[in-house]
Amino acid sequence: FPGRAGFWAAAGAARLRLGDLAGPVDDCTEALRLDPRCADALATRGKARLKQGNLAGAIADSLQAVELDRLSAGVWDTLAAATLDSGRPEDAIVAATNALQLNPRLPDSWATRGGAKLDLFNLAGAEADCTEAIRLDKTVAAAYFNRAGARFDGGDHEGAAKDCSKVLKLRPAEALAWARRGRVKVALGDYDGAKADLDEAIVHDAAMAEAWRARGEAKRLAGDLAGAVGDCDQALILRPGYAAALMTRGQARSKQQDHSGALQDCREAQRLDPPTLEMKKSDWTHLLSYSKADSRRATQALETALAGVKGDPAESARRLKKSLATAELSGVAEELLERARVTLARWESVAKEVSGLSAADKEGRKAAIRALGALGDVLALAALEKVLKEDSDRTVRHCAMEALGSIGCRDALQALDKAAKKAEKLEDFAGVGIAKCARYEITGNRQGIDKLLAGKPGTWVKHACEAAMRRLDERFARENPGGVE
């Protein structure tokens, strides 16, 4: 039924233009059931499979399509991208060249051929092809990314950085572009800028071993040797036998005077990859034609973001918001997405209230502290501990003590002990009592609170103890919904 096959092929092509990937595969499969020689269906299904990351399927469909119609530049273009992403740059150059002979105004084919030449370390050819792609269409992110690789490997670090920035304007969530610009900044000596870019890369793709290794290198060069070793450890967990990570870790260990560990790492790096010490080529070559932000990677990135940045609710919220945006498009479990949304809303509230701790009037500061206590998030601890150290008003410090008790994190115990000693020195006996009450609340010591109340304390301490008891009751009810027999 050729006529009906054409209908299904056209439907698949229309759905692909709307961004649907699964629908076109189904439609074109039905078209091919009706007419196995429907070249349009093979071409559309091949393109959809490429965007899904099904490279073998994309190559198979495209090869069948060109057998039926060797004059279709679009099919050669798809075949070029699929073979390049499969690690076959020579085949990609042949296919892209065929596409460009049929239609020299295909920017994607120029970008693909440039990426293939980059993989083969033909830097001048890669830059020339990518520049032609950009001349034809300034929105082809792959052309900027591939040209950045050619420029970086050729020593034009400033040009590479500019191209990476162009990619990020077009694709703000492209982890590979953040990672490449981070590595470029390492080469430029901008270690803080490099770490910031590589942080972003890890937010978007926590499974990218290259980003962890590159951030380790930036930390090593900036003098953070422990951080460098930690990042390289993570890179090696993600990619065992990663020679560049072993070399970076070895260099950091040498600076730490761990000469035995350094020698072991460097020897292993050279055994795995003899040219490691002289390696100039970037860790990332061409930009893939399909998104690597699959469910597994997006889930891992979201879980990493949910850990937060200790003591920095604003930065924690910023990173979580970005990871959540990627995860919502990547098939991550709805339960995890909902937890992330709830956490994001809470962290944004925490960040807002932390900014209120700098209010000029003490009542404004106390209101912000009470709100932080009610939110009950550990990301507020650092800000509340700072209040205990620096705020000159004792009633504001009392509120901070209560809030720490309300949050209930054992990390606050040391700060409360210091606050109690400070209050004792200042003869602030209410402060001493409230600090003790907060400590008892964190440890769940009801008897301690009862003992404070039995001593008939002043109004401030009494109110703090009664509020702590109510919160402990509420916590018990939440943790034991069926009650105790």
N, C-alpha and C positions, 0 to 999 in steps of 0.2 A: 504494500500500500504506500507507494512513494509520496502521494499527495498528503496523506495523513502524517507521514514521517516528517515532511517539511513543516507541518503545523507544530508538531512537538519540538522540533529543532528551533523554530522561531520563538516558541514560548520559553524554551530554555535560555536563549540568547537575551530575551527581554528581562527575565528574572536575574540573570547575571549582571546586567547593567544596573539593576536596582540594589546590587550588593548581596543578593542571595547566592550561596555557594552550593548548598545541598540540593535545592530545587532544580537547578540546571542539570546536575548530574542525573537526577531521576528522569527529567523530561527527555534528555538526549539519549539515555539508555532505552527509553520507550521508543524513541524515533528509530534507533538502530535495530530494535527488535522487529520493527515494521520494514525497515530498509537498511540492511547491513552496509550498504555503500553510500549512506548519506554523509557526505563530506562535511557539510555544515554542522551536523550533530557531533561528529568526531572533533571538529575544531573547537566548538563551544565546550564540550565536555572536557577536552584537554586543558582548556584555559581555566575552567572551574577547578579541576583537579590540581592544577599548578597553584592556584590561590589557596587551596586547602592544605598544601604541602604534600600531596600525594604525587611525588615526582615520577615514580615508575609508571603510574597510570597516565600522567600527563604526557610522558615521552611516548608510551605505546599508542595513545590516541593520535598524537601529532604525527607520528611516523605513518600510521595508516592514512591519515588525512592527506599528507603530502604525496602518498602513492596515488591517491585519487585526483589530487589537484596540486600540481607542483608550482602553480603560479599564484598561490595564496601567500602573500607576504605575512599576513597575520599568523598563519600556522607556523611558518618558519620562525617568527618572533617568539611564539610560545615554546617551540622546541628548543630554541637557543637558551631561553631563561631556565627551562627545566634541566637541560643538560649541564648548564653552568652550576645550578644549585645542587646537582648530583655529583659535583666534583670532576666534571669532564670539560675543562675549559677549551681544549682543542676542538672538540665537537661543537661547543657553543659558538666558537668563532666561525666555523663553517656555516652553521645555521643562521647566525646573525648576518653574515655577509650575503647569504642567499636572500634574506629578507630585504636587505638594503639595496641589492641589485634590482629587486622588483619595485621597491619604494624607498628612495633615499631620505624620505622625510619622516621616518619612524624613530622618534627620540628614544623609545624604550630599547630598540635594537642597537642603537649607538651606545646606550648606557650598558646594555648587556655585554656587548663586545668589549667595551672598555673594562668591565669587571673581569672578563675572561683574560684580557691582556694583563690586568693587574695581578691575577692569580699566577700568571706565567712570568711575572716580574718584568714585563715589557712596559716600563713606566711611561716612556714618552708616548707610546701608542695608546696606552690607557688614558692618559691625560687628554690627548688629542680627540679621541672618540667621545669622551665624556663632555668635553668642551663643546663639541658639535651637538650633542644631545641637549645641552643647556641652551645653546643658541636657538634650537628649534622649539624648546619648551622649558621655561624656567621653573616649572613645578615638578620636574622629575627628580625626586629625592635621591634615587639610586645613583644618578649621574653625579650629584654633588658628593655623595658618600664615597663613591669609587674614585672620583678625582682627588678627594681628600687623602685617600690611601696612597695614591700614586705620588701626590705632592709630599706627603709625610715620608714615604720611603725614599723619595728623591732629595730630601733635605729642606724642602720649602715648608717649614713648620707654620709660619704665619699664614700662608695660603691654605694649608690644610685646616687650620683652626677656623678660618673664615668659611670654608666649605662645610665644615661640621655644623657651624652655627646656622647656615642656610638649611641644612637638613632638619635641624631642630625647630626651625620656624615652620617647616612643612609638616613635620611629624614630632610633636613635642614628647611623645611617649616612646620614641625609638631608642631602646636601651643601647643598641650597638653604636649609635651616633654619640650618645653621652660618653660611652666608654672610649670611643676613638678620640673625641676631643679631650677627654681626660688624659689620655696617653700623650697627645700632642702637647698639652700643657706641662706634663712632666718634662718633655724634651726642651720646652721653653724655660724651664726653671720656675714655673708658677705652681708650686706644690700645693698651696692652699686651694687655688682654682682647680687643680687636677683632682684633689680629694673631693671637692664639692661636686664636680661632674661625675666622678666615679661613684659617689654616694647615690646620685640620681640613677645611674645605670643599674646599681644593685637594687634600688627601690623598684625599678621596672622589670628587672630579671635577676632575682637572687640566685639563680642557678648558673650564672655566667662566670665560669672560673677565671676567664681572662680579666674581667673587671676587678675581681678580688686581688688577683696577682698585681695588676697595674696600680691599684690603690696601695697595696703593700709596698711597691716600689716608690710611690710618692711619699709614703710615710717614712720609709728608710732614708730617703734623701733629705727629708725634713728633720730627721733626728729622732723620730718616734720608732725606736727599734722594736719594742714589745708589740706595738700595733702592726708593724710590718710582718713580724713573725706570725701573729695571729691571723692576718689576712691571707698570708701564703698557706698557713695550715688549712684554712677554709677552701682555698683554691685547690689544694691537693686532695681534700675530701671529695670535692666535686669532680676533679679529674686526676685520679691517681697516676703518678708517673709524669706529671706536667713539668718538663725540664726547666722552663723559664721560672716557675714558682720555686723550684728547688734552688735555682741559682740566686734568686732574690733573697730567699730565706737564709741561704748560706752566707751571703754578704752581710745581712743584718746580724746573724749570729757571730760572725767574725768581729763586728763592732762591739758586740756584747761581751767579747772575750771568751765566747764559747767556741774555742778553736776546733775542738773535736767534732762538734755538731756541724760547724761550718765546712770542715773538710769533707765530712760524710755527704752533706748536701751537694757540694760542688762536684765531687767525684761522681755521684749518682746522676747529676744533671748532664755531665759530659759523657757518661756511659750511654744514657738514653738518647742524647742528641749532641754529638760531638761539636757541631758549630754553635752551640748555645752562646758561648762568650762573644762570638763575632756576629751573632744574628742581628740583622738590621731590619728585616722585613716585619711589618706590623702583624700583631696577633690576629687581626681581623682583615679579611680580604674584601670581597664584594658584598653588597647588601642583598639579602635574600629576597626573592619575589613573593614570598608568603610570610605571614606574621608568625614569629616564634612564641608569641604570647599565648601559648596553649593553656589548657586548664591546669596541668601539673605545675608549670612554671608560674602561672598567675597565682595559684593557690600558695605556693611557697613564698612568693613575693609579698602576698597579703599577710601571711602568718608572720613574716619577718617584720613588716610594718606594724602589726598589732603588738609587737613587743615594746614599741615606743622608744624614744630617746630619753634616757634617764635625766630627769630634772628639766626637761624642755617640752612642755605641752604644746607650744605653738609649732615647733618643728615636727613633733610627733604627729600632730594633726595634718600638717602639710604633706608629709610623706604618706600617711595613711590615705588621705584623699586621692592622691595620685594612683596609689596601688589599687584602691577600690574602683576607680574609674576604669582601669585596665581589666580588673577582675570581672566587672559587670559585663564585659564584652567577650569573656573568654570561657564561659561555661563553668565557672566556679560554683560549688555547692551553695544553695540559697541560705542554708543555715549559717555558713561562714560569712556570707555577704551581709546577712542581717546583723550578726555580731559586730562586724566591722562598722556598719552604719551606726549602731548604738554607741560603740566606742568613739567613733569620730564626733558624734554630737556631744558626748561628754567631754572629750578632750578640747573641743572648741570652746565649750563653756568654761572649762578649767583655765584655758589660756586667757579668756576674757576677764575672769575674776582675778587672775594673777596680776593682770595689768592694773586692776583696781587697788592693789596693795601699795601703790605709790601715790594714792590720793592725799591731798594736803590735810584734810580733816580726819581726825581719828575715827569718827563714826562711819565715814566712807570706807576706811581700811577694815574696820571691824565687820561691816556688812559683807565685804569681799571675803574675809576669812571665814565667816559663818557659812557663806555659800560654798566655799571650798570644802569645808567639813561635811556639808550635806551631800556634795557630789561624791565624796569618799574615794577619790582616785589618788593612787600613789604618786602620780606625776606632780601633784601639788606639794609633795614633801619638801623639796629643795627650797621652794619659795617660802613655805611656812617656817622652816628652820632659819632662813635668813631673817625673817621677822623677829624671831626669838633672839637673834644675835644683835640686830641693828636698831629695832624700833625703840624709841626712848619712852614711850608711853606704856606703863605697866598693864593697863587694862587691855590694850591691844595685844600685848604678849600673852595675857591670860586667855584671850580668845584663840590665839594661835595654839596654845597648849591643848585646849579643848578640841580644836579641829584635828590635831594630830591623833588624839585619842579616838575621835570619831572615825578617822580613816582606818585606824586599826592595824597599821603596818609595823612590824617589829623593827624595821630599819629606823624608826623614829625614836626608839628607846634611848639611845645614846644622847640625842639632842635634848630629850626631856630631862635626862639626868643633869646635863650641863645647865639647862634652864632652871632647874630646882636649886642648884648650887648658886647660880647668879642671883636668884630671888632671895635666897638666904642671906647672902652678903648685903643685899640692899634692904634687908629686914622687911621684905615683901612676903609675909607669912601666908597670905592668900595664894600667892603665886606658887609657893612651896606645896601647898595642899592641892592646888589644881594640877600641878605637874605630876604629883603622886597619883591622883585620881586618873589622869590620862594614861599613866603607865599601867595601872591596874586594869583599865578598860582594854588596853591592847593585849594584855596577857590573860584576860578573862577572869581576873581575880575578884570575884564578888565579895569575898570575905574582907579583902583589903578596903574596898569601897564602904562596906558596912562599918568597918572599924573607924574610918574617917567620919562617917555620919554619927557614930556613937559618941564621938568626941565633941559633939555640938559645935560644929565649925560656924564661921561667919556666913553671911548670905551668899557671897560669891562661890565659896567652896561647896556649900550645901546644894546650890542650884546645879553646879557642875557635876556633883556626885549623883544627883537625882536624874539628870539628863543622861549620864553614862549608864545608869541602871536601866533606863528605858531602852537605850540603844542595844544593850546586851540582851534584854528580853526580846526585842524585835529580831536580833540576829539569831537567837535560839529558835524562835518561831519559824524563821525562814529555813533554817538548817534542819528542823525537825517538824515538818508540816503535819505529821500524824500525832504529835505530842508524845509524851512518855507514859507508858502503862503504869 
